[in-house]
Amino acid sequence: MKLALATDAWLPQVNGVVRSLSATLDELRARGHSVETITPDRFLTVPMPGYASIRLAMAPRFGVRRMLDRAAPEIVHIATEGPIGWAARGWCLSRGVPFTSAFHTRFPEYAAVRTGLSAEYFWPILQRFHAPSSAVLVSTRSLADELAGRGIAHTRPWSRGIDHTLFKPEGPRHPAMTALPGPVLLNVGRVAPEKNLEAFLSADVPGSKVVVGDGPALESLKRRYPGVLFLGALAGEELASAYRAADCFVFPSLTDTFGLVVIEALACGTPVAAYPVTGPIDILGPDGCGVETRLPHPGGAISNDLEQAITAALRVEREQAAAMGALYSWERATGQFLRAIVAAVNGQGPALKSAA
């Protein structure tokens, strides 16, 4: 199959979207599929306002069209609703080529945090973007239900996976964390206002708090919470060692669509504490024992009171957390992705519209 992947999120960015796309790309190519990547590194870029580490392609419309004309894909997967995503969408509509899209990021909620405007102001943009897509790939059932309520009902499942050779219970533990008074509580991710990190950092619980990641709120949070250990962005074995050194992984976000870091932590044997929102609730379930595959013991804890969730998660055995993390693989996730792509190629989706 000749597939094109169009995305505004790409290396060297470090986030769940980029990790998901790059892992899926590796799987697709290993299975013999030809994939053309339309990514920001192929364009002149400018820093995204508020996120200097994220660079957006400048006026990519004609460049995207040239690349796609040359590649002549059977189908395009559009991962993001940014400049490259919109340009690829326009090409597909003008050429009559089917495309799938994905809902990785809660753009309306993120934009609301940044602008002070209601998220409702931004939802029509997302509805318009995804309307002609053959399928909108979503990582969880609760997200699919939410989007259906927003008029985006043509969704198909695309879960997430992890590299089990990297994220596993066995292995070294980060030395800067092993020296801390326990229990050690960890968060990993982009350090930004929409991640609700204050709920974790201000939680009245015993032990030490550690944050791994970079982002626009990093310096502000360092000043406000001097007792927290901020390790910056980590990757590979060093990131895995940080997961393993924690007694509990705390995920305070209310706006993520999945939370790849949640299953990475679980796979390393670290119990998870989170709010009952899309992502954590779809992984852990209300009782912590999972959703699609039910386990006899919890891998973490969910509660509207984050302090209670942390307390409960600290009672979870590391073996139970690892058992839940072992349920996720990129092989399985890529199989879901391919089923959606094949269905779209075969015309199983909404009719393409002639106007963008």
KEKE-3310 file (N, C-alpha, C; in steps of 0.2 Angstrom, whole numbers, plus 5000, padded with zeros to 4 digits):
npx = (5004:5002:5005:5003:5009:5004:5009:5009:5016:5031:5048:5061:5053:5047:5035:5019:5012:5021:5029:5020:5017:5030:5033:5022:5025:5037:5033:5024:5032:5040:5032:5031:5025:5024:5028:5026:5032:5025:5031:5036:5050:5053:5050:5051:5051:5042:5043:5030:5018:5020:5025:5040:5048:5041:5039:5031:5026:5028:5016:5013:5005:5007:5019:5016:5006:5014:5023:5014:5008:5019:5022:5010:5000:4989:4981:4979:4985:4981:4987:4987:4979:4985:4995:5001:4992:4980:4983:4986:4974:4966:4972:4969:4955:4954:4959:4952:4956:4956:4956:4961:4960:4965:4962:4972:4974:4967:4963:4953:4952:4965:4967:4958:4964:4975:4970:4960:4947:4931:4931:4921:4921:4930:4927:4919:4929:4936:4926:4923:4936:4937:4926:4925:4934:4938:4938:4940:4953:4953:4959:4953:4937:4929:4933:4929:4915:4913:4916:4907:4896:4899:4896:4905:4906:4911:4921:4935:4944:4960:4972:4986:5004:5019:5037:5042:5055:5061:5053:5051:5050:5062:5078:5090:5088:5084:5097:5097:5084:5083:5090:5081:5069:5056:5039:5042:5036:5030:5029:5028:5030:5024:5028:5017:5003:4991:4992:4989:4998:4999:4990:4995:5008:5005:4998:4994:5003:5014:5032:5042:5043:5044:5047:5048:5052:5050:5045:5034:5030:5039:5050:5043:5036:5046:5051:5040:5038:5050:5054:5052:5059:5065:5069:5071:5069:5069:5074:5073:5083:5086:5074:5066:5072:5069:5055:5055:5061:5052:5039:5025:5016:5010:4996:4990:4983:4968:4965:4970:4970:4974:4986:5000:5011:5006:5004:5017:5023:5016:5020:5033:5031:5026:5014:4999:4991:4977:4965:4947:4945:4945:4956:4965:4954:4950:4961:4964:4952:4937:4939:4952:4956:4957:4949:4946:4952:4951:4959:4963:4968:4971:4980:4983:4975:4960:4952:4942:4947:4963:4973:4968:4968:4982:4986:4979:4985:4998:4997:4996:5003:5018:5020:5007:5004:5013:5008:4997:5002:5008:4999:4998:5004:5014:5012:4999:4992:4995:4990:4976:4976:4979:4968:4958:4964:4963:4950:4946:4952:4945:4933:4925:4918:4913:4907:4919:4921:4919:4923:4934)
npy = (4994:5011:5024:5040:5050:5064:5077:5089:5088:5082:5074:5085:5086:5080:5071:5063:5061:5062:5051:5041:5041:5039:5027:5019:5022:5015:5002:5000:5001:4990:4980:4981:4991:5006:5022:5039:5053:5068:5081:5094:5096:5097:5109:5128:5134:5141:5146:5140:5150:5153:5140:5137:5126:5119:5119:5126:5123:5136:5143:5130:5125:5124:5117:5105:5100:5098:5088:5078:5076:5071:5059:5052:5044:5031:5033:5046:5049:5060:5067:5078:5094:5106:5118:5110:5099:5104:5108:5096:5090:5098:5095:5081:5083:5090:5081:5070:5059:5047:5051:5048:5054:5059:5061:5067:5077:5089:5101:5112:5114:5116:5128:5136:5138:5145:5157:5162:5161:5153:5135:5131:5140:5135:5122:5121:5122:5111:5101:5104:5102:5088:5082:5078:5067:5049:5041:5045:5043:5037:5035:5030:5023:5031:5044:5043:5042:5055:5063:5059:5065:5078:5079:5072:5058:5047:5037:5027:5014:5016:5012:5013:5009:5002:5001:4987:4982:4992:4999:4992:4982:4977:4983:4997:5010:5028:5037:5050:5050:5039:5043:5051:5055:5043:5040:5041:5052:5053:5063:5063:5072:5085:5101:5112:5124:5117:5105:5103:5103:5109:5103:5091:5095:5103:5094:5088:5077:5064:5062:5063:5073:5072:5079:5076:5082:5096:5112:5127:5131:5128:5135:5144:5135:5129:5140:5142:5130:5125:5114:5103:5091:5094:5086:5089:5086:5068:5053:5037:5024:5032:5038:5027:5022:5032:5030:5018:5021:5027:5027:5029:5035:5050:5057:5071:5077:5084:5085:5076:5065:5052:5047:5042:5041:5035:5021:5018:5020:5010:4999:4998:4994:5003:5010:5019:5035:5045:5056:5053:5053:5055:5044:5040:5034:5025:5016:5012:5010:5012:5005:5002:4991:4989:4989:4984:4972:4963:4963:4954:4961:4978:4990:5003:5018:5028:5043:5057:5065:5069:5067:5056:5046:5045:5040:5028:5021:5020:5008:4998:4983:4982:4972:4970:4982:4981:4970:4976:4986:4977:4974:4982:4985:4990:4983:4977:4990:4995:4986:4989:5002:5000:4992:5002:5011:5002:5000:5013:5015:5006:5012:5014:5025:5042:5051:5060:5077:5091:5103:5113)
npz = (5000:4996:5006:5013:5026:5034:5045:5058:5069:5074:5075:5080:5091:5107:5112:5116:5104:5094:5097:5096:5082:5076:5080:5075:5061:5060:5062:5051:5040:5042:5040:5026:5019:5009:5014:5013:5021:5026:5034:5046:5046:5032:5028:5028:5044:5059:5076:5087:5094:5111:5113:5110:5107:5098:5081:5067:5051:5038:5027:5020:5009:4995:4994:5001:4992:4980:4985:4988:4975:4969:4976:4975:4983:4988:4999:5012:5028:5040:5053:5061:5065:5060:5050:5040:5040:5036:5023:5017:5018:5010:4997:4996:4995:4983:4974:4975:4983:4996:5014:5030:5047:5063:5081:5091:5100:5112:5105:5106:5120:5124:5117:5123:5136:5133:5127:5134:5129:5127:5125:5117:5106:5098:5094:5082:5071:5072:5070:5056:5050:5052:5046:5031:5032:5030:5041:5058:5068:5085:5102:5112:5119:5127:5122:5109:5111:5116:5105:5096:5102:5099:5085:5078:5072:5065:5069:5072:5081:5087:5097:5108:5110:5117:5119:5123:5125:5131:5140:5155:5170:5175:5177:5178:5190:5191:5197:5203:5209:5217:5228:5235:5248:5252:5249:5232:5220:5203:5188:5171:5156:5145:5151:5154:5154:5152:5157:5170:5181:5193:5201:5205:5210:5221:5229:5245:5251:5258:5255:5240:5226:5208:5192:5175:5160:5148:5144:5142:5154:5163:5170:5178:5186:5193:5201:5209:5216:5224:5231:5223:5212:5197:5182:5169:5151:5147:5139:5131:5139:5150:5153:5155:5167:5176:5177:5183:5195:5203:5215:5213:5199:5194:5186:5182:5172:5164:5151:5141:5127:5128:5135:5134:5142:5154:5151:5149:5161:5169:5162:5167:5179:5188:5198:5194:5198:5195:5188:5185:5170:5152:5144:5156:5163:5153:5152:5165:5171:5181:5193:5193:5188:5174:5157:5143:5144:5158:5174:5188:5199:5204:5194:5197:5203:5202:5205:5209:5219:5219:5229:5236:5226:5224:5237:5237:5225:5229:5237:5228:5221:5212:5203:5198:5192:5181:5174:5169:5160:5151:5142:5131:5115:5101:5089:5090:5090:5078:5070:5071:5066:5053:5049:5049:5038:5027:5026:5022:5010:5003:5001:5012:5020:5024:5009:4999:4999:4988:4991:5001)
capx = (5000:5006:5002:5006:5007:5005:5008:5013:5020:5037:5054:5064:5048:5046:5028:5016:5010:5027:5031:5015:5018:5036:5032:5018:5029:5042:5029:5021:5038:5043:5027:5032:5021:5027:5025:5029:5031:5025:5033:5039:5057:5053:5048:5053:5046:5042:5041:5023:5017:5020:5029:5046:5051:5036:5039:5025:5027:5025:5013:5015:5000:5010:5024:5012:5003:5019:5025:5009:5007:5025:5021:5004:4997:4982:4977:4983:4983:4982:4988:4986:4975:4989:4995:5002:4986:4975:4986:4985:4966:4964:4975:4964:4948:4954:4961:4948:4960:4953:4960:4959:4962:4966:4961:4977:4975:4961:4965:4949:4953:4971:4967:4955:4968:4980:4967:4954:4940:4928:4933:4916:4922:4935:4925:4917:4935:4938:4921:4924:4942:4936:4920:4926:4938:4934:4938:4943:4955:4954:4963:4949:4930:4926:4934:4924:4908:4913:4916:4900:4891:4901:4895:4911:4904:4914:4927:4938:4949:4968:4975:4993:5008:5025:5042:5043:5062:5064:5049:5050:5051:5069:5083:5092:5083:5087:5101:5094:5078:5084:5092:5076:5065:5051:5038:5044:5030:5033:5025:5032:5026:5025:5027:5013:4997:4985:4993:4986:5003:4998:4986:5000:5013:5002:4995:4997:5005:5021:5036:5046:5039:5049:5044:5052:5049:5051:5039:5034:5028:5045:5054:5038:5034:5053:5051:5034:5039:5057:5055:5051:5065:5064:5075:5071:5067:5073:5072:5076:5084:5086:5067:5064:5075:5065:5049:5056:5063:5046:5034:5019:5016:5004:4994:4984:4980:4961:4963:4974:4966:4976:4991:5005:5016:5003:5006:5024:5024:5013:5025:5039:5029:5025:5006:4997:4986:4974:4958:4943:4944:4947:4963:4966:4948:4950:4966:4964:4945:4935:4942:4959:4958:4957:4943:4945:4955:4950:4964:4961:4970:4972:4987:4983:4969:4957:4948:4941:4952:4970:4977:4966:4971:4989:4987:4977:4990:5004:4996:4996:5009:5022:5019:5000:5005:5017:5004:4992:5006:5010:4993:4998:5009:5013:5010:4992:4989:4996:4984:4970:4977:4979:4961:4955:4966:4961:4942:4945:4954:4939:4927:4920:4918:4909:4909:4923:4917:4922:4926:4938)
capy = (5000:5018:5028:5046:5053:5071:5079:5095:5086:5078:5075:5083:5086:5074:5070:5056:5061:5060:5044:5036:5042:5036:5019:5016:5022:5009:4995:5000:4999:4983:4976:4981:4997:5012:5028:5046:5057:5076:5083:5101:5097:5098:5116:5133:5134:5147:5144:5140:5155:5149:5134:5138:5120:5116:5123:5125:5125:5142:5142:5124:5123:5122:5112:5099:5098:5095:5082:5073:5074:5066:5052:5048:5039:5028:5036:5050:5049:5067:5066:5085:5100:5112:5120:5104:5095:5108:5108:5089:5089:5102:5091:5076:5085:5092:5076:5064:5054:5047:5052:5047:5059:5057:5066:5066:5083:5093:5108:5117:5115:5119:5135:5140:5139:5150:5163:5164:5161:5147:5130:5130:5144:5132:5116:5121:5122:5104:5098:5106:5098:5080:5080:5073:5061:5043:5039:5048:5038:5039:5030:5027:5023:5037:5049:5042:5044:5062:5066:5058:5070:5084:5078:5068:5051:5042:5036:5020:5013:5016:5012:5015:5004:5004:4997:4982:4980:4998:5000:4985:4982:4976:4988:5002:5016:5034:5038:5056:5048:5034:5046:5055:5052:5040:5038:5045:5053:5056:5065:5064:5075:5092:5106:5117:5125:5113:5098:5103:5100:5112:5098:5086:5098:5106:5089:5087:5069:5063:5059:5068:5074:5073:5081:5075:5085:5102:5116:5134:5133:5125:5140:5147:5130:5129:5145:5141:5123:5124:5107:5098:5089:5095:5083:5091:5080:5062:5049:5031:5021:5036:5039:5021:5022:5037:5027:5012:5024:5030:5023:5031:5039:5054:5060:5075:5080:5083:5086:5072:5060:5045:5048:5037:5040:5031:5014:5017:5019:5004:4993:4998:4992:5009:5011:5026:5039:5049:5058:5048:5057:5051:5042:5036:5030:5020:5012:5009:5008:5015:5002:5001:4984:4989:4990:4979:4966:4964:4960:4952:4966:4985:4993:5010:5021:5033:5047:5064:5067:5066:5064:5049:5042:5044:5035:5021:5019:5017:5002:4993:4980:4984:4967:4971:4988:4979:4966:4980:4989:4972:4973:4986:4984:4994:4978:4977:4996:4996:4982:4994:5008:4997:4991:5009:5013:4998:5002:5019:5014:5002:5017:5013:5031:5047:5053:5065:5083:5094:5110:5112)
capz = (5000:4996:5011:5015:5033:5035:5052:5060:5075:5072:5078:5087:5097:5112:5115:5114:5097:5089:5098:5093:5074:5074:5081:5069:5055:5060:5061:5044:5035:5044:5036:5019:5017:5007:5018:5012:5027:5025:5040:5047:5044:5025:5026:5033:5050:5064:5083:5088:5100:5118:5113:5106:5104:5092:5075:5062:5044:5035:5021:5017:5004:4988:4995:5002:4985:4976:4988:4987:4968:4967:4980:4972:4988:4988:5004:5016:5035:5042:5060:5065:5062:5059:5043:5035:5040:5032:5016:5015:5018:5004:4992:4996:4992:4976:4970:4976:4987:5003:5019:5037:5052:5070:5086:5096:5105:5113:5103:5109:5127:5124:5115:5128:5141:5130:5125:5139:5126:5128:5121:5112:5101:5093:5091:5074:5067:5072:5066:5049:5048:5051:5042:5025:5033:5030:5048:5063:5073:5092:5106:5118:5119:5130:5117:5103:5113:5117:5099:5093:5105:5095:5078:5074:5074:5061:5072:5073:5087:5086:5103:5108:5112:5120:5117:5129:5127:5134:5146:5158:5177:5176:5174:5183:5193:5190:5203:5207:5212:5222:5234:5238:5253:5249:5243:5226:5215:5197:5182:5165:5150:5143:5157:5151:5158:5151:5160:5177:5185:5200:5206:5208:5214:5227:5233:5252:5252:5260:5250:5236:5219:5203:5186:5170:5154:5147:5141:5143:5161:5167:5174:5183:5191:5197:5206:5214:5219:5225:5234:5218:5208:5190:5179:5162:5147:5147:5134:5131:5145:5156:5155:5159:5174:5180:5179:5188:5202:5206:5219:5210:5193:5195:5180:5184:5166:5163:5144:5137:5124:5130:5140:5133:5148:5158:5150:5149:5168:5171:5160:5171:5186:5193:5199:5192:5201:5190:5188:5181:5164:5146:5145:5162:5164:5148:5153:5172:5173:5188:5199:5192:5185:5167:5154:5138:5147:5166:5178:5195:5204:5201:5192:5199:5206:5199:5210:5209:5224:5217:5235:5238:5221:5226:5243:5235:5221:5233:5240:5223:5220:5206:5198:5195:5187:5175:5171:5165:5155:5146:5138:5126:5110:5094:5084:5090:5089:5071:5066:5071:5061:5046:5047:5047:5032:5022:5025:5019:5003:5000:5001:5018:5024:5021:5003:4999:4997:4983:4993:5008)
cpx = (5004:5002:5006:5004:5009:5004:5012:5017:5025:5043:5058:5059:5048:5039:5025:5013:5015:5029:5026:5016:5024:5036:5028:5021:5034:5038:5026:5027:5040:5038:5026:5028:5025:5024:5029:5027:5031:5025:5036:5046:5058:5052:5052:5048:5047:5040:5033:5022:5016:5023:5035:5049:5047:5037:5034:5028:5024:5022:5015:5011:5003:5015:5021:5009:5008:5022:5020:5007:5013:5024:5015:5001:4990:4978:4982:4981:4985:4982:4986:4982:4978:4990:4997:4996:4981:4977:4985:4978:4964:4966:4970:4958:4948:4956:4957:4951:4957:4958:4957:4962:4963:4965:4966:4976:4969:4963:4960:4950:4960:4971:4963:4959:4973:4976:4962:4947:4938:4930:4927:4917:4927:4933:4923:4923:4936:4933:4922:4930:4940:4930:4921:4931:4934:4934:4942:4946:4956:4956:4959:4941:4927:4927:4929:4917:4907:4912:4910:4895:4893:4899:4900:4910:4907:4921:4929:4943:4956:4971:4982:4997:5014:5030:5044:5050:5065:5060:5047:5052:5059:5073:5085:5087:5087:5091:5099:5088:5078:5086:5087:5072:5058:5044:5039:5038:5032:5028:5030:5027:5028:5024:5023:5006:4992:4986:4991:4991:5002:4994:4990:5005:5011:4998:4998:4998:5012:5025:5039:5042:5045:5045:5049:5048:5051:5045:5039:5032:5034:5048:5049:5036:5041:5053:5045:5035:5046:5059:5054:5058:5063:5070:5075:5068:5072:5070:5076:5077:5084:5079:5064:5066:5071:5058:5050:5058:5057:5042:5027:5020:5009:5003:4988:4981:4972:4960:4967:4969:4968:4980:4996:5010:5013:5004:5013:5026:5022:5018:5031:5038:5028:5017:5005:4991:4983:4967:4954:4941:4947:4954:4964:4960:4948:4955:4965:4957:4943:4938:4949:4961:4957:4950:4942:4947:4955:4955:4961:4963:4972:4979:4988:4976:4967:4952:4947:4945:4959:4974:4975:4968:4978:4990:4985:4982:4996:5003:4996:5003:5012:5020:5012:5000:5008:5013:4999:4996:5008:5005:4994:5005:5008:5011:5002:4989:4990:4991:4978:4971:4977:4972:4957:4957:4963:4953:4942:4947:4949:4933:4923:4921:4914:4912:4914:4919:4922:4925:4929:4934)
cpy = (5006:5023:5035:5048:5060:5073:5085:5094:5081:5079:5082:5084:5080:5075:5064:5056:5059:5053:5039:5036:5038:5029:5016:5016:5016:5002:4995:4998:4992:4978:4977:4987:5003:5018:5034:5050:5065:5079:5090:5101:5098:5105:5121:5133:5140:5144:5145:5145:5151:5143:5134:5132:5117:5121:5121:5127:5131:5141:5136:5122:5120:5117:5105:5096:5095:5088:5076:5071:5069:5059:5048:5043:5037:5031:5041:5049:5056:5066:5072:5090:5106:5113:5114:5100:5098:5107:5101:5088:5092:5098:5085:5077:5086:5086:5070:5058:5053:5048:5050:5052:5056:5063:5064:5071:5087:5100:5113:5119:5118:5127:5139:5142:5145:5157:5166:5164:5154:5142:5129:5134:5140:5125:5116:5120:5114:5100:5099:5102:5091:5078:5076:5068:5054:5040:5043:5043:5040:5033:5027:5027:5029:5044:5049:5044:5052:5065:5065:5063:5077:5084:5075:5061:5045:5040:5028:5020:5013:5017:5014:5009:5006:4999:4993:4981:4986:4999:4993:4986:4981:4981:4993:5007:5022:5036:5045:5055:5043:5037:5050:5051:5049:5042:5043:5045:5056:5058:5066:5067:5082:5097:5112:5118:5120:5106:5098:5101:5103:5107:5093:5090:5101:5101:5088:5079:5069:5061:5065:5068:5076:5074:5080:5078:5093:5106:5123:5136:5130:5130:5143:5141:5129:5134:5144:5135:5121:5117:5101:5097:5089:5092:5085:5085:5074:5058:5042:5027:5025:5038:5033:5020:5027:5034:5022:5015:5027:5025:5024:5036:5043:5058:5064:5078:5079:5084:5081:5067:5053:5045:5042:5036:5036:5024:5013:5016:5013:4998:4993:4996:4998:5010:5018:5029:5044:5051:5053:5052:5053:5050:5037:5031:5024:5015:5008:5006:5011:5012:5000:4995:4983:4989:4984:4972:4967:4960:4959:4957:4973:4986:5000:5012:5027:5036:5054:5068:5065:5063:5057:5044:5040:5039:5028:5018:5016:5011:4996:4990:4981:4978:4968:4977:4985:4974:4970:4983:4984:4971:4977:4985:4988:4989:4978:4984:4997:4992:4986:4999:5005:4995:4997:5011:5009:4999:5008:5019:5010:5006:5016:5019:5036:5049:5059:5071:5087:5101:5109:5117)
cpz = (5000:5000:5012:5022:5033:5042:5053:5066:5073:5076:5076:5092:5101:5115:5113:5107:5093:5091:5095:5085:5072:5075:5076:5063:5054:5058:5054:5039:5036:5040:5029:5016:5015:5010:5016:5018:5025:5032:5041:5045:5036:5023:5030:5038:5055:5071:5084:5094:5106:5118:5108:5103:5099:5087:5070:5055:5041:5028:5017:5011:4998:4989:4996:4996:4981:4978:4987:4980:4966:4970:4977:4977:4986:4993:5008:5023:5037:5050:5064:5061:5061:5052:5038:5035:5036:5025:5013:5014:5011:4997:4991:4993:4985:4971:4970:4979:4994:5008:5026:5041:5059:5075:5091:5102:5106:5111:5106:5116:5128:5122:5120:5134:5139:5129:5130:5136:5128:5123:5115:5106:5096:5091:5084:5070:5067:5069:5059:5046:5047:5047:5036:5026:5033:5036:5052:5068:5080:5096:5111:5116:5121:5125:5111:5105:5114:5110:5095:5096:5102:5088:5074:5076:5071:5063:5072:5078:5084:5093:5103:5111:5115:5118:5123:5130:5131:5141:5150:5165:5178:5173:5180:5185:5193:5197:5207:5210:5218:5229:5238:5243:5250:5252:5237:5221:5209:5192:5177:5159:5149:5149:5154:5155:5158:5154:5167:5182:5192:5204:5209:5212:5221:5232:5240:5253:5254:5254:5246:5229:5214:5196:5180:5164:5154:5144:5144:5150:5166:5172:5180:5188:5196:5203:5211:5218:5220:5228:5229:5214:5201:5186:5172:5158:5147:5141:5134:5138:5151:5158:5158:5166:5178:5182:5184:5195:5206:5209:5216:5204:5194:5189:5181:5178:5166:5155:5139:5133:5126:5136:5139:5139:5153:5157:5150:5157:5171:5169:5164:5178:5191:5193:5197:5196:5196:5192:5184:5174:5158:5146:5150:5164:5159:5149:5160:5173:5179:5194:5199:5189:5178:5164:5149:5141:5155:5169:5185:5200:5200:5199:5194:5202:5203:5205:5208:5214:5222:5223:5237:5233:5222:5231:5241:5230:5224:5236:5234:5222:5213:5201:5194:5190:5181:5171:5166:5159:5149:5141:5131:5122:5104:5089:5084:5088:5081:5067:5066:5066:5054:5044:5045:5040:5026:5021:5021:5011:4999:5000:5006:5022:5021:5014:5003:4996:4992:4985:5000:5013)
residu = (MET:LYS:LEU:ALA:LEU:ALA:THR:ASP:ALA:TRP:LEU:PRO:GLN:VAL:ASN:GLY:VAL:VAL:ARG:SER:LEU:SER:ALA:THR:LEU:ASP:GLU:LEU:ARG:ALA:ARG:GLY:HIS:SER:VAL:GLU:THR:ILE:THR:PRO:ASP:ARG:PHE:LEU:THR:VAL:PRO:MET:PRO:GLY:TYR:ALA:SER:ILE:ARG:LEU:ALA:MET:ALA:PRO:ARG:PHE:GLY:VAL:ARG:ARG:MET:LEU:ASP:ARG:ALA:ALA:PRO:GLU:ILE:VAL:HIS:ILE:ALA:THR:GLU:GLY:PRO:ILE:GLY:TRP:ALA:ALA:ARG:GLY:TRP:CYS:LEU:SER:ARG:GLY:VAL:PRO:PHE:THR:SER:ALA:PHE:HIS:THR:ARG:PHE:PRO:GLU:TYR:ALA:ALA:VAL:ARG:THR:GLY:LEU:SER:ALA:GLU:TYR:PHE:TRP:PRO:ILE:LEU:GLN:ARG:PHE:HIS:ALA:PRO:SER:SER:ALA:VAL:LEU:VAL:SER:THR:ARG:SER:LEU:ALA:ASP:GLU:LEU:ALA:GLY:ARG:GLY:ILE:ALA:HIS:THR:ARG:PRO:TRP:SER:ARG:GLY:ILE:ASP:HIS:THR:LEU:PHE:LYS:PRO:GLU:GLY:PRO:ARG:HIS:PRO:ALA:MET:THR:ALA:LEU:PRO:GLY:PRO:VAL:LEU:LEU:ASN:VAL:GLY:ARG:VAL:ALA:PRO:GLU:LYS:ASN:LEU:GLU:ALA:PHE:LEU:SER:ALA:ASP:VAL:PRO:GLY:SER:LYS:VAL:VAL:VAL:GLY:ASP:GLY:PRO:ALA:LEU:GLU:SER:LEU:LYS:ARG:ARG:TYR:PRO:GLY:VAL:LEU:PHE:LEU:GLY:ALA:LEU:ALA:GLY:GLU:GLU:LEU:ALA:SER:ALA:TYR:ARG:ALA:ALA:ASP:CYS:PHE:VAL:PHE:PRO:SER:LEU:THR:ASP:THR:PHE:GLY:LEU:VAL:VAL:ILE:GLU:ALA:LEU:ALA:CYS:GLY:THR:PRO:VAL:ALA:ALA:TYR:PRO:VAL:THR:GLY:PRO:ILE:ASP:ILE:LEU:GLY:PRO:ASP:GLY:CYS:GLY:VAL:GLU:THR:ARG:LEU:PRO:HIS:PRO:GLY:GLY:ALA:ILE:SER:ASN:ASP:LEU:GLU:GLN:ALA:ILE:THR:ALA:ALA:LEU:ARG:VAL:GLU:ARG:GLU:GLN:ALA:ALA:ALA:MET:GLY:ALA:LEU:TYR:SER:TRP:GLU:ARG:ALA:THR:GLY:GLN:PHE:LEU:ARG:ALA:ILE:VAL:ALA:ALA:VAL:ASN:GLY:GLN:GLY:PRO:ALA:LEU:LYS:SER:ALA:ALA)
# end
